[in-house]
């Protein structure tokens, strides 16, 4: 009788584990991040095998809430939608020297792909962009994609873009001023910018 009860408990535990896993194989190379924005929600699927260092940094930024209340400060039709400067200057400055090393471009910059911005070799920190079109010319410049938008690309397409690029090529938000003054600068001078309400990891990890 005791042996039968042990077998029953063992079988029940196996059923519970199968239910937790949903009977599906977990892909450890992938996770998904959901971005709730002022225009709606989109989902990014990140692939660690595309750019491991970038994928890990992006995961930590999402988990830490770094992207919450960020503005899409550089939205250029047909090119990119860019974000990743925190609205709190003190928090932003703490990441200024936290650059990650460059990685080879395994997957390039086509429509919907998500990539770190950088200002030269080994300078990727917190800024990201989503490609609006075929930006494969960025591949040769060392911009490896870490993932792609798999849901809600129409939301990304609808982000406010009328302010255009920043100086010196345009009159849009100036990145140095965002870093120094945060969202106060953007809200006072560029109030129509769309924002990230909340970013969260929703699958994988």
Order of alpha helices (4+ residues) and beta strands (2+ residues): alpha-beta-beta-alpha-beta-beta-alpha-beta-beta-beta-alpha-alpha-alpha-beta
